[in-house]
Amino acid sequence: MADDWVEERDKAVLNTVYYCETCNIIIELGDADVSLHKRDLPQHKMRRVMILRCGHCGKVVTDSYAQYSPEKNQFWCKSCLFSTSSRHEFYGVDRDKPTGPESKE
């Protein structure tokens, strides 16, 4: 069962790349340029970026534009989460309504 969970999550991850924010370039994960870039230009800001497929609409997005749901075991893009009905489906609860003592009517 745990293997199914991992396989299902890995299906959503299409690729992983490195992005240098200083040079504005993308370097493939297995490329030798990653280690050369890190060694020769340590002041550059490199970050790992996952390329994902939205589990709701199927769009291809980066990890910074997606959110992961452990309950659904899926990544959803922020466009899908912007819709109120989709947000309820993703979170499974009504997050728009305030909770706590101030929410009494």
The first five atom37 places (N, CA, C, CB, O) and aatype in JSON, in Angstrom:
{
  "aatype": [12, 0, 3, 3, 17, 19, 6, 6, 1, 3, 11, 0, 19, 10, 2, 16, 19, 18, 18, 4, 6, 16, 4, 2, 9, 9, 9, 6, 10, 7, 3, 0, 3, 19, 15, 10, 8, 11, 1, 3, 10, 14, 5, 8, 11, 12, 1, 1, 19, 12, 9, 10, 1, 4, 7, 8, 4, 7, 11, 19, 19, 16, 3, 15, 18, 0, 5, 18, 15, 14, 6, 11, 2, 5, 13, 17, 4, 11, 15, 4, 10, 13, 15, 16, 15, 15, 1, 8, 6, 13, 18, 7, 19, 3, 1, 3, 11, 14, 16, 7, 14, 6, 15, 11, 6],
  "atom_mask": [
    [1, 1, 1, 1, 1],
    [1, 1, 1, 1, 1],
    [1, 1, 1, 1, 1],
    [1, 1, 1, 1, 1],
    [1, 1, 1, 1, 1],
    [1, 1, 1, 1, 1],
    [1, 1, 1, 1, 1],
    [1, 1, 1, 1, 1],
    [1, 1, 1, 1, 1],
    [1, 1, 1, 1, 1],
    [1, 1, 1, 1, 1],
    [1, 1, 1, 1, 1],
    [1, 1, 1, 1, 1],
    [1, 1, 1, 1, 1],
    [1, 1, 1, 1, 1],
    [1, 1, 1, 1, 1],
    [1, 1, 1, 1, 1],
    [1, 1, 1, 1, 1],
    [1, 1, 1, 1, 1],
    [1, 1, 1, 1, 1],
    [1, 1, 1, 1, 1],
    [1, 1, 1, 1, 1],
    [1, 1, 1, 1, 1],
    [1, 1, 1, 1, 1],
    [1, 1, 1, 1, 1],
    [1, 1, 1, 1, 1],
    [1, 1, 1, 1, 1],
    [1, 1, 1, 1, 1],
    [1, 1, 1, 1, 1],
    [1, 1, 1, 0, 1],
    [1, 1, 1, 1, 1],
    [1, 1, 1, 1, 1],
    [1, 1, 1, 1, 1],
    [1, 1, 1, 1, 1],
    [1, 1, 1, 1, 1],
    [1, 1, 1, 1, 1],
    [1, 1, 1, 1, 1],
    [1, 1, 1, 1, 1],
    [1, 1, 1, 1, 1],
    [1, 1, 1, 1, 1],
    [1, 1, 1, 1, 1],
    [1, 1, 1, 1, 1],
    [1, 1, 1, 1, 1],
    [1, 1, 1, 1, 1],
    [1, 1, 1, 1, 1],
    [1, 1, 1, 1, 1],
    [1, 1, 1, 1, 1],
    [1, 1, 1, 1, 1],
    [1, 1, 1, 1, 1],
    [1, 1, 1, 1, 1],
    [1, 1, 1, 1, 1],
    [1, 1, 1, 1, 1],
    [1, 1, 1, 1, 1],
    [1, 1, 1, 1, 1],
    [1, 1, 1, 0, 1],
    [1, 1, 1, 1, 1],
    [1, 1, 1, 1, 1],
    [1, 1, 1, 0, 1],
    [1, 1, 1, 1, 1],
    [1, 1, 1, 1, 1],
    [1, 1, 1, 1, 1],
    [1, 1, 1, 1, 1],
    [1, 1, 1, 1, 1],
    [1, 1, 1, 1, 1],
    [1, 1, 1, 1, 1],
    [1, 1, 1, 1, 1],
    [1, 1, 1, 1, 1],
    [1, 1, 1, 1, 1],
    [1, 1, 1, 1, 1],
    [1, 1, 1, 1, 1],
    [1, 1, 1, 1, 1],
    [1, 1, 1, 1, 1],
    [1, 1, 1, 1, 1],
    [1, 1, 1, 1, 1],
    [1, 1, 1, 1, 1],
    [1, 1, 1, 1, 1],
    [1, 1, 1, 1, 1],
    [1, 1, 1, 1, 1],
    [1, 1, 1, 1, 1],
    [1, 1, 1, 1, 1],
    [1, 1, 1, 1, 1],
    [1, 1, 1, 1, 1],
    [1, 1, 1, 1, 1],
    [1, 1, 1, 1, 1],
    [1, 1, 1, 1, 1],
    [1, 1, 1, 1, 1],
    [1, 1, 1, 1, 1],
    [1, 1, 1, 1, 1],
    [1, 1, 1, 1, 1],
    [1, 1, 1, 1, 1],
    [1, 1, 1, 1, 1],
    [1, 1, 1, 0, 1],
    [1, 1, 1, 1, 1],
    [1, 1, 1, 1, 1],
    [1, 1, 1, 1, 1],
    [1, 1, 1, 1, 1],
    [1, 1, 1, 1, 1],
    [1, 1, 1, 1, 1],
    [1, 1, 1, 1, 1],
    [1, 1, 1, 0, 1],
    [1, 1, 1, 1, 1],
    [1, 1, 1, 1, 1],
    [1, 1, 1, 1, 1],
    [1, 1, 1, 1, 1],
    [1, 1, 1, 1, 1]
  ],
  "atom_positions": [
    [[0.82, -1.19, 0.0], [0.0, 0.0, 0.0], [0.87, 1.26, 0.0], [-0.93, -0.01, 1.2], [0.55, 2.24, -0.68]],
    [[1.96, 1.25, 0.76], [2.84, 2.42, 0.8], [3.49, 2.64, -0.55], [3.92, 2.25, 1.88], [3.73, 3.79, -0.94]],
    [[3.77, 1.58, -1.27], [4.37, 1.72, -2.6], [3.41, 2.39, -3.55], [4.78, 0.36, -3.15], [3.83, 3.19, -4.39]],
    [[2.11, 2.09, -3.44], [1.11, 2.73, -4.29], [1.06, 4.22, -4.05], [-0.27, 2.12, -4.05], [0.92, 5.0, -4.99]],
    [[1.18, 4.63, -2.8], [1.16, 6.05, -2.44], [2.33, 6.77, -3.1], [1.2, 6.23, -0.91], [2.16, 7.85, -3.67]],
    [[3.52, 6.18, -3.01], [4.72, 6.79, -3.57], [4.63, 6.82, -5.1], [5.99, 6.02, -3.13], [4.96, 7.83, -5.72]],
    [[4.18, 5.73, -5.7], [4.06, 5.69, -7.16], [3.06, 6.72, -7.66], [3.63, 4.28, -7.61], [3.3, 7.38, -8.67]],
    [[1.94, 6.86, -6.97], [0.91, 7.82, -7.37], [1.44, 9.26, -7.29], [-0.34, 7.67, -6.48], [1.17, 10.07, -8.17]],
    [[2.18, 9.55, -6.24], [2.75, 10.89, -6.09], [3.82, 11.14, -7.14], [3.34, 11.07, -4.68], [3.9, 12.23, -7.7]],
    [[4.64, 10.14, -7.42], [5.71, 10.28, -8.4], [5.18, 10.46, -9.82], [6.63, 9.08, -8.35], [5.86, 11.04, -10.67]],
    [[3.98, 9.97, -10.09], [3.38, 10.17, -11.41], [3.14, 11.65, -11.7], [2.06, 9.4, -11.53], [3.2, 12.09, -12.85]],
    [[2.87, 12.42, -10.66], [2.6, 13.85, -10.81], [3.88, 14.65, -11.05], [1.88, 14.38, -9.59], [3.83, 15.73, -11.62]],
    [[5.02, 14.12, -10.61], [6.29, 14.82, -10.79], [6.85, 14.42, -12.15], [7.3, 14.47, -9.63], [7.32, 13.29, -12.34]],
    [[6.81, 15.35, -13.09], [7.25, 15.06, -14.45], [8.77, 15.17, -14.6], [6.58, 15.99, -15.42], [9.37, 14.39, -15.33]],
    [[9.38, 16.13, -13.91], [10.81, 16.35, -14.04], [11.29, 17.22, -12.88], [11.14, 17.02, -15.4], [10.5, 17.91, -12.24]],
    [[12.58, 17.16, -12.62], [13.2, 18.03, -11.63], [14.4, 18.69, -12.29], [13.62, 17.24, -10.34], [15.23, 18.01, -12.9]],
    [[14.51, 19.99, -12.18], [15.59, 20.75, -12.79], [16.15, 21.73, -11.77], [15.11, 21.5, -14.07], [15.55, 21.96, -10.72]],
    [[17.31, 22.29, -12.09], [17.87, 23.38, -11.29], [17.67, 24.67, -12.05], [19.37, 23.14, -10.98], [17.78, 24.71, -13.27]],
    [[17.36, 25.74, -11.31], [17.17, 27.05, -11.89], [18.11, 28.02, -11.19], [15.69, 27.51, -11.78], [18.09, 28.15, -9.97]],
    [[18.94, 28.71, -11.97], [19.81, 29.76, -11.42], [19.08, 31.09, -11.59], [21.22, 29.78, -12.14], [18.86, 31.55, -12.71]],
    [[18.71, 31.69, -10.48], [17.98, 32.95, -10.53], [18.86, 34.11, -11.0], [17.4, 33.27, -9.16], [18.36, 35.09, -11.55]],
    [[20.15, 34.0, -10.79], [21.07, 35.07, -11.2], [21.26, 35.05, -12.72], [22.42, 34.91, -10.49], [21.17, 36.1, -13.37]],
    [[21.52, 33.88, -13.28], [21.74, 33.74, -14.73], [20.44, 33.6, -15.52], [22.62, 32.54, -15.01], [20.42, 33.81, -16.73]],
    [[19.37, 33.26, -14.82], [18.07, 33.0, -15.44], [18.16, 31.84, -16.44], [17.56, 34.27, -16.15], [17.67, 31.92, -17.56]],
    [[18.8, 30.74, -15.99], [18.92, 29.56, -16.83], [18.41, 28.33, -16.08], [20.38, 29.35, -17.29], [18.4, 28.29, -14.85]],
    [[18.01, 27.34, -16.85], [17.57, 26.06, -16.31], [18.61, 25.02, -16.68], [16.15, 25.65, -16.85], [19.04, 24.95, -17.83]],
    [[19.02, 24.22, -15.7], [20.01, 23.17, -15.92], [19.37, 21.84, -15.52], [21.34, 23.44, -15.1], [18.79, 21.73, -14.43]],
    [[19.46, 20.85, -16.38], [18.91, 19.52, -16.09], [19.59, 18.94, -14.86], [19.08, 18.57, -17.31], [20.76, 19.23, -14.58]],
    [[18.86, 18.11, -14.13], [19.34, 17.56, -12.86], [20.62, 16.76, -13.01], [18.27, 16.69, -12.24], [21.53, 16.93, -12.19]],
    [[20.75, 15.89, -14.0], [21.93, 15.05, -14.15], [23.08, 15.7, -14.9], [0.0, 0.0, 0.0], [24.12, 15.08, -15.1]],
    [[22.91, 16.94, -15.31], [23.92, 17.64, -16.1], [25.13, 18.0, -15.23], [23.32, 18.91, -16.75], [24.97, 18.4, -14.08]],
    [[26.33, 17.85, -15.8], [27.56, 18.2, -15.08], [27.65, 19.69, -14.8], [28.79, 17.75, -15.87], [28.37, 20.11, -13.89]],
    [[26.92, 20.49, -15.56], [26.94, 21.94, -15.36], [26.4, 22.36, -13.99], [26.14, 22.62, -16.44], [26.73, 23.44, -13.5]],
    [[25.58, 21.52, -13.37], [25.04, 21.86, -12.05], [26.18, 21.99, -11.04], [24.0, 20.79, -11.58], [26.28, 22.99, -10.34]],
    [[27.03, 20.98, -10.97], [28.13, 21.03, -9.99], [29.15, 22.1, -10.36], [28.82, 19.66, -9.88], [29.71, 22.76, -9.49]],
    [[29.4, 22.28, -11.66], [30.32, 23.33, -12.09], [29.77, 24.71, -11.73], [30.57, 23.25, -13.61], [30.51, 25.58, -11.25]],
    [[28.51, 24.9, -11.95], [27.87, 26.19, -11.65], [27.92, 26.47, -10.16], [26.41, 26.2, -12.15], [28.23, 27.59, -9.74]],
    [[27.62, 25.46, -9.35], [27.66, 25.64, -7.9], [29.07, 25.91, -7.39], [27.09, 24.39, -7.2], [29.28, 26.72, -6.49]],
    [[30.06, 25.23, -7.99], [31.45, 25.39, -7.55], [32.04, 26.71, -8.02], [32.31, 24.22, -8.06], [32.67, 27.42, -7.24]],
    [[31.85, 27.04, -9.29], [32.48, 28.23, -9.87], [31.75, 29.53, -9.52], [32.56, 28.09, -11.36], [32.37, 30.59, -9.48]],
    [[30.47, 29.44, -9.29], [29.68, 30.65, -9.02], [28.86, 30.48, -7.73], [28.74, 30.97, -10.21], [27.63, 30.43, -7.79]],
    [[29.53, 30.38, -6.58], [28.81, 30.12, -5.33], [27.87, 31.25, -4.91], [29.79, 29.87, -4.23], [26.96, 31.02, -4.11]],
    [[28.08, 32.45, -5.43], [27.21, 33.57, -5.07], [25.88, 33.53, -5.81], [27.92, 34.89, -5.36], [24.96, 34.27, -5.46]],
    [[25.76, 32.68, -6.83], [24.51, 32.58, -7.57], [23.48, 31.79, -6.77], [24.74, 31.92, -8.95], [23.81, 30.85, -6.05]],
    [[22.24, 32.19, -6.91], [21.16, 31.54, -6.17], [20.55, 30.43, -7.03], [20.06, 32.57, -5.74], [19.8, 30.7, -7.97]],
    [[20.9, 29.19, -6.69], [20.37, 28.03, -7.41], [19.26, 27.4, -6.58], [21.51, 26.98, -7.7], [19.36, 27.3, -5.36]],
    [[18.21, 26.99, -7.26], [17.16, 26.27, -6.54], [16.65, 25.12, -7.39], [16.0, 27.22, -6.17], [16.66, 25.18, -8.62]],
    [[16.21, 24.08, -6.71], [15.67, 22.91, -7.37], [14.18, 23.16, -7.63], [15.89, 21.61, -6.52], [13.45, 23.59, -6.73]],
    [[13.74, 22.88, -8.85], [12.36, 23.12, -9.24], [11.76, 21.81, -9.76], [12.27, 24.24, -10.33], [12.34, 21.15, -10.61]],
    [[10.6, 21.46, -9.24], [9.89, 20.28, -9.74], [8.85, 20.73, -10.76], [9.22, 19.49, -8.56], [8.11, 21.69, -10.55]],
    [[8.8, 20.01, -11.88], [7.78, 20.24, -12.89], [6.68, 19.22, -12.61], [8.36, 20.1, -14.37], [6.92, 18.02, -12.61]],
    [[5.46, 19.71, -12.36], [4.36, 18.86, -11.88], [3.16, 18.91, -12.83], [3.93, 19.29, -10.47], [3.01, 19.84, -13.62]],
    [[2.32, 17.91, -12.71], [1.04, 17.9, -13.41], [-0.06, 18.04, -12.36], [0.84, 16.6, -14.26], [-0.09, 17.3, -11.38]],
    [[-0.95, 19.01, -12.57], [-2.07, 19.25, -11.65], [-2.98, 18.02, -11.66], [-2.86, 20.53, -12.04], [-3.37, 17.53, -12.72]],
    [[-3.33, 17.54, -10.48], [-4.2, 16.38, -10.36], [-5.65, 16.68, -10.65], [0.0, 0.0, 0.0], [-6.45, 15.75, -10.78]],
    [[-6.02, 17.95, -10.77], [-7.4, 18.33, -11.01], [-7.65, 18.68, -12.48], [-7.78, 19.52, -10.13], [-8.56, 18.14, -13.1]],
    [[-6.82, 19.58, -13.05], [-7.05, 20.02, -14.43], [-6.05, 19.44, -15.42], [-7.0, 21.52, -14.5], [-6.3, 19.47, -16.63]],
    [[-4.93, 18.92, -14.94], [-3.94, 18.32, -15.82], [-2.9, 19.27, -16.37], [0.0, 0.0, 0.0], [-2.05, 18.86, -17.15]],
    [[-2.95, 20.56, -15.98], [-1.96, 21.53, -16.45], [-0.58, 21.21, -15.89], [-2.38, 22.96, -16.05], [-0.45, 20.66, -14.8]],
    [[0.45, 21.55, -16.65], [1.82, 21.39, -16.2], [2.27, 22.7, -15.55], [2.77, 20.98, -17.38], [2.22, 23.76, -16.18]],
    [[2.72, 22.61, -14.3], [3.12, 23.79, -13.53], [4.39, 23.47, -12.73], [1.98, 24.24, -12.57], [4.8, 22.32, -12.65]],
    [[5.0, 24.51, -12.16], [6.15, 24.3, -11.28], [5.66, 24.14, -9.84], [7.16, 25.49, -11.38], [4.51, 24.45, -9.52]],
    [[6.54, 23.64, -8.99], [6.16, 23.41, -7.6], [5.82, 24.7, -6.85], [7.28, 22.7, -6.88], [5.08, 24.65, -5.87]],
    [[6.33, 25.83, -7.3], [5.99, 27.1, -6.64], [4.58, 27.56, -6.99], [7.0, 28.17, -7.03], [4.04, 28.45, -6.33]],
    [[3.98, 26.97, -8.01], [2.63, 27.33, -8.43], [1.64, 26.21, -8.12], [2.6, 27.66, -9.93], [0.56, 26.16, -8.7]],
    [[2.01, 25.31, -7.21], [1.15, 24.17, -6.88], [1.14, 23.94, -5.38], [1.62, 22.89, -7.61], [2.01, 24.43, -4.65]],
    [[0.15, 23.19, -4.95], [0.05, 22.83, -3.54], [-0.25, 21.34, -3.46], [-1.05, 23.66, -2.8], [-1.0, 20.8, -4.28]],
    [[0.35, 20.67, -2.48], [0.2, 19.22, -2.32], [-0.82, 18.91, -1.23], [1.55, 18.56, -1.99], [-0.8, 19.53, -0.17]],
    [[-1.7, 17.96, -1.51], [-2.67, 17.51, -0.52], [-2.32, 16.08, -0.1], [-4.12, 17.59, -1.08], [-2.44, 15.17, -0.92]],
    [[-1.9, 15.87, 1.14], [-1.61, 14.51, 1.6], [-2.86, 13.62, 1.6], [-1.0, 14.55, 2.99], [-2.76, 12.41, 1.38]],
    [[-4.03, 14.21, 1.86], [-5.26, 13.42, 1.87], [-5.59, 12.87, 0.48], [-6.43, 14.28, 2.39], [-6.0, 11.72, 0.34]],
    [[-5.4, 13.7, -0.54], [-5.7, 13.29, -1.92], [-4.47, 12.7, -2.6], [-6.21, 14.48, -2.72], [-4.6, 12.05, -3.64]],
    [[-3.28, 12.92, -2.02], [-2.03, 12.46, -2.61], [-1.86, 13.03, -4.01], [-1.97, 10.93, -2.64], [-1.48, 12.32, -4.93]],
    [[-2.15, 14.33, -4.16], [-2.09, 14.99, -5.45], [-1.56, 16.41, -5.28], [-3.47, 15.01, -6.13], [-1.7, 17.03, -4.23]],
    [[-0.96, 16.91, -6.36], [-0.61, 18.33, -6.47], [-1.72, 19.0, -7.27], [0.79, 18.54, -7.14], [-2.17, 18.46, -8.28]],
    [[-2.16, 20.18, -6.82], [-3.14, 20.97, -7.56], [-2.53, 22.34, -7.82], [-4.48, 21.09, -6.77], [-1.86, 22.9, -6.96]],
    [[-2.77, 22.87, -9.03], [-2.25, 24.19, -9.36], [-3.07, 25.28, -8.65], [-2.27, 24.42, -10.9], [-4.2, 25.03, -8.22]],
    [[-2.5, 26.44, -8.52], [-3.17, 27.54, -7.82], [-4.39, 28.05, -8.58], [-2.2, 28.69, -7.58], [-5.3, 28.62, -7.98]],
    [[-4.42, 27.85, -9.89], [-5.61, 28.23, -10.66], [-6.82, 27.42, -10.21], [-5.37, 28.04, -12.17], [-7.92, 27.96, -10.05]],
    [[-6.63, 26.13, -10.01], [-7.73, 25.28, -9.53], [-8.12, 25.64, -8.1], [-7.34, 23.79, -9.6], [-9.3, 25.61, -7.76]],
    [[-7.15, 25.98, -7.27], [-7.44, 26.33, -5.88], [-8.08, 27.7, -5.75], [-6.17, 26.28, -5.07], [-8.63, 28.02, -4.7]],
    [[-8.02, 28.51, -6.8], [-8.64, 29.83, -6.77], [-10.16, 29.71, -6.81], [-8.16, 30.68, -7.96], [-10.87, 30.55, -6.24]],
    [[-10.67, 28.67, -7.46], [-12.11, 28.43, -7.53], [-12.61, 27.93, -6.17], [-12.45, 27.41, -8.65], [-12.02, 27.02, -5.58]],
    [[-13.68, 28.52, -5.67], [-14.2, 28.16, -4.35], [-14.64, 26.7, -4.27], [-15.37, 29.06, -3.99], [-14.35, 26.02, -3.3]],
    [[-15.34, 26.22, -5.3], [-15.81, 24.83, -5.27], [-14.63, 23.86, -5.3], [-16.76, 24.55, -6.45], [-14.65, 22.84, -4.61]],
    [[-13.62, 24.17, -6.09], [-12.44, 23.31, -6.14], [-11.67, 23.35, -4.83], [-11.52, 23.71, -7.29], [-11.14, 22.34, -4.39]],
    [[-11.62, 24.52, -4.22], [-10.93, 24.67, -2.94], [-11.59, 23.79, -1.87], [-10.92, 26.14, -2.49], [-10.91, 23.16, -1.07]],
    [[-12.93, 23.77, -1.87], [-13.65, 22.92, -0.92], [-13.33, 21.45, -1.19], [-15.18, 23.16, -1.0], [-13.16, 20.67, -0.25]],
    [[-13.26, 21.09, -2.45], [-12.95, 19.71, -2.82], [-11.52, 19.34, -2.4], [-13.14, 19.51, -4.32], [-11.28, 18.23, -1.93]],
    [[-10.58, 20.26, -2.58], [-9.18, 20.01, -2.26], [-8.96, 19.86, -0.76], [-8.31, 21.14, -2.8], [-8.34, 18.89, -0.32]],
    [[-9.47, 20.81, 0.02], [-9.25, 20.8, 1.46], [-10.22, 19.91, 2.21], [-9.33, 22.19, 1.99], [-9.91, 19.42, 3.3]],
    [[-11.39, 19.69, 1.66], [-12.38, 18.85, 2.31], [-13.13, 19.53, 3.44], [0.0, 0.0, 0.0], [-14.0, 18.91, 4.06]],
    [[-12.82, 20.79, 3.72], [-13.51, 21.56, 4.76], [-13.77, 22.95, 4.22], [-12.67, 21.61, 6.08], [-13.2, 23.35, 3.2]],
    [[-14.6, 23.68, 4.9], [-14.92, 25.04, 4.49], [-13.9, 25.99, 5.13], [-16.39, 25.43, 4.89], [-14.09, 26.42, 6.27]],
    [[-12.84, 26.32, 4.41], [-11.78, 27.16, 4.95], [-12.1, 28.64, 4.82], [-10.47, 26.86, 4.26], [-11.4, 29.47, 5.41]],
    [[-13.15, 29.0, 4.07], [-13.49, 30.41, 3.89], [-14.21, 30.98, 5.1], [-14.35, 30.59, 2.65], [-14.14, 32.18, 5.36]],
    [[-14.9, 30.11, 5.85], [-15.63, 30.57, 7.02], [-14.68, 30.65, 8.2], [-16.81, 29.64, 7.34], [-13.88, 29.73, 8.42]],
    [[-14.74, 31.72, 8.98], [-13.87, 31.82, 10.15], [-14.29, 30.82, 11.22], [-13.89, 33.26, 10.72], [-15.47, 30.52, 11.39]],
    [[-13.31, 30.32, 11.94], [-13.59, 29.41, 13.05], [-13.08, 30.06, 14.31], [-12.93, 28.01, 12.84], [-12.11, 30.82, 14.29]],
    [[-13.72, 29.77, 15.39], [-13.3, 30.35, 16.66], [-14.41, 31.17, 17.27], [0.0, 0.0, 0.0], [-15.52, 31.21, 16.75]],
    [[-14.11, 31.84, 18.4], [-15.13, 32.58, 19.13], [-15.69, 33.76, 18.34], [-14.56, 33.08, 20.44], [-16.86, 34.11, 18.52]],
    [[-14.91, 34.39, 17.47], [-15.4, 35.56, 16.74], [-16.34, 35.19, 15.61], [-14.23, 36.35, 16.17], [-16.97, 36.07, 15.02]],
    [[-16.47, 33.89, 15.28], [-17.31, 33.47, 14.18], [-18.77, 33.24, 14.58], [-16.76, 32.22, 13.57], [-19.59, 32.86, 13.75]],
    [[-19.1, 33.45, 15.86], [-20.49, 33.26, 16.31], [-21.37, 34.32, 15.7], [-20.6, 33.3, 17.84], [-20.99, 35.49, 15.61]],
    [[-22.54, 33.91, 15.29], [-23.46, 34.85, 14.63], [-24.49, 35.39, 15.58], [-24.15, 34.19, 13.47], [-25.34, 36.2, 15.18]]
  ]
}
